[in-house]
Amino acid sequence: MEIRQTFARNLRIARQAKGLSQEEVAHRAGIDRTYISSLEREVYSPTIDVVERLAQAMEMDPLDLLRTTPAPT
């Protein structure tokens, strides 16, 4: 899995797990809602600063947005 796919998946899962809309996360992070949508659809790759802002907005460690989950054995 590419890093862009991993980030998009982790962003969507974390946002939904916290019960947040794209609009709420965008507001908290100070970025546009359509950009959140584009990140989740793998249209754009975020800068490291955006990764940090999104993680802060969702009260999580930025590494969790980039971490790949090991395949089940």
Rosetta blueprint (number, residue, H / E / L):
1 M L
2 E L
3 I H
4 R H
5 Q H
6 T H
7 F H
8 A H
9 R H
10 N H
11 L H
12 R H
13 I H
14 A H
15 R H
16 Q H
17 A H
18 K L
19 G L
20 L L
21 S L
22 Q H
23 E H
24 E H
25 V H
26 A H
27 H H
28 R H
29 A H
30 G L
31 I L
32 D L
33 R H
34 T H
35 Y H
36 I H
37 S H
38 S H
39 L H
40 E H
41 R L
42 E L
43 V L
44 Y L
45 S L
46 P L
47 T L
48 I H
49 D H
50 V H
51 V H
52 E H
53 R H
54 L H
55 A H
56 Q H
57 A H
58 M L
59 E L
60 M L
61 D L
62 P H
63 L H
64 D H
65 L H
66 L H
67 R L
68 T L
69 T L
70 P L
71 A L
72 P L
73 T L
